[in-house]
């Protein structure tokens, strides 16, 4: 443009075009690094297509386009303002406090452990004959990590089984002897120390809540204390999350999800056991709660400790990683400083609109409808029988809902920008749902297994050495 002079309006158009290009180019690079080829391609195309009008109008040599440029910039500015203005962020006034306790014997993991013909088996189904047909259906299938399942993978299943056995070895360590001498210190200081140590041990987020009656199971459903009432003389609960690898979750429901689930159950259990042991050394009783040896409902404890909200799929959705976490809890009598629950009605609003997990769920265990009143509390009902039966057919704990949830994207600048917008504006939430489908697909396929997990069976007789 020799001899031409750009007006302030032209410079503004060019600046907006450059910003749009850089933002989408950045999204393309991040998506490529995240091994999201569709999102990378879409971002690259949009980087050119959306920035071009601004650059062409700003760098033009023709007269009479100023009104067009001004109109485009006004529309762009208006759209940007509309997306950042806090809209629709209203606190839900309904009480979502459970009215009673859950009997652990009723959950699928406990029912799966009942041995046919045993006294526990006969006693349970005499009291709950309505559950017998559904439970016989999953018992007729191969089961978790079993040969003959549709996702059978020799190495992955063996690895997951090895980690599961390690978890079993740790379960007896959840409780222990309390030091005779009690250390009396500042509650704020010890709370901060425990939180910081848990983070150093590998936790992503940590919170503290008062232990409430509805946090505890009513009756033990697994182990030697089966059938005994749950009694915890503790006033506080420490809840924390550990991250599940996005790469391993993305391949769900293949064998990687089972490996990752057990690995993070182990990680959470190890952290909980160490924290509980620390507290006992200070002279206060404490109990770790880990996979297979819970006395509390972890998602409820974590929610009240300010770590997230419970979404459509029935899992805790954290601010950092959505449902792509595993939980650990330590209950104790040690006086601690509690965290306020960060009630986030935007999660409820987002889940009510999104429904991506319900659409992708192979077992149709996640429902499309609104929340229902269950036990005096409005929440989404999950068909746990359908979900667990699918697990026994697949051989893994599925995880498709976790892998496609928009909240499960990595904790980085790109996705955190979207998270802020989702929490801020109802309009942004609507747009974010549409954009997630556009960039990643409404029904994205399961990713390939990580390269190091891919192997070819060796025919008998081919092994040498």
C-alpha positions, 0 to 999 in steps of 0.5 A: 500500500505505497503512499496510503495512510491507515486511519485509526479505524483501519488500525483497529480492524487490523489489530482485531484481526491479528488478535483473532488470528493469534488466539486461534493459532494458539488454540491450534498449537495447544490442540495439536500438543493435546493430540486433538487433530480435529480441534487443531485443524478447525482452529487453524482454518478458523484462524485464517477465515475469521481474521481475514475480513478484519485484515482485508478491510483494515488494509484495503485501498478502496474508498467507501468501506469504512461503514462496513469496517465500523459495523463489523467492529461494533458487532465484534465488540458487542458480542465480546461484551455480551460474553463477558457480562455476568448473566444468569449466574443465580444461586439455586435456593433449593436445599441439596442436603441428603436426608439420610445415609446410604447403605454401602451394601446397596452399591454395585461394588458391594453387591458384586462381592456377594458370593452365590450360596453364601449367608450374606448372599441369601440374606441380602437378596431375601431383603432385596429380591427386586435387585436379584434379576439385574445382579444375576445379569452382571454375574453371568458376564465375564467381569472386570479384568477378565478374559473373554471381555470385549476390551480384553488386553493381556498386558493392560489387564495384568497391570491393572490387576497388579495395581489392584492387588497393591491397593488391597495390601494397603487397605488394612493400614487405614487405621492405627495406633494413636500416639499417647502424647497429644500435640496441641497446636494452632489449628490454622497452622496444622491445617495449612501444613496438612494441605501443603503436604498433601499437595506435595504428595501428589494431590491436585486440590485439598479441602476440609469440612466438618464431618456430617452424618450424611457423609457416612455410610449407614452400614458397612458393605465390604470386608470383615465388618460387613453388616456393622453400623458405621460409627466415626467419632470424628468431627472433621474430614480432609478431602483431596483429588488426584489427577487421572492422566488425560492420555489414559482416559482418552482411550476409554473404554480400552484397557488404559482406563482400568490401569489409570483408575487403579493407579489413581486409587492407589495414589489417593490411598497412599496419600490418605494413609500417610496423612492419617498416620501423621495425625495419629502421630500428633496424638489424634485419631484419624482414619484414611478412606480408600478404594474398597475400605470406605466409611464415607461417601467421598463425593459428598465430603469433597463437595462440602469441602469446596472441591467441586459439584456433583454433575449429571454423571453422578461424579464430582466435577472439580474446577481444575479437571472436571470429573477426571480425578479420583478422591481420597478422604481422611476423617479425624478428631484433630481440630482443623479450619474448615473451608466453605463449600463453593456452591457453583450453580453454573455446573448444574446449569451447564450439565442441564444443557450439555448432556454429552455424557448421556449421549455418549454413555454406551450403557445409557445409564446416564439420563437426559432428563432433569434432576429428580427428587431422590431422598428429599434432594434433587439430583440426577439419577444414575442407573448403576445396574446398567453401568456396572453390567457394561463394565462386566461386559467390557472388562474395564470401568468404561470411563467414556463419560469422563473422557468426553466431558467438556470439564475434563480438558487439561488445566491450561491457559486455553481451557481455563479461559473457557472455564472462567467464561463458563462460570461467569455467563449463561450466554458463554455456557451455551456457546461453550457447549456448542463450541466443544461439539464443533471443535471436538465432536458431539460423539468423539471416538475413543482415542488410540491407546498410547503407543507404548501400550500397543502390542501384537499377540505372539503366536505359539511357537514364534517365541525364541530365546 
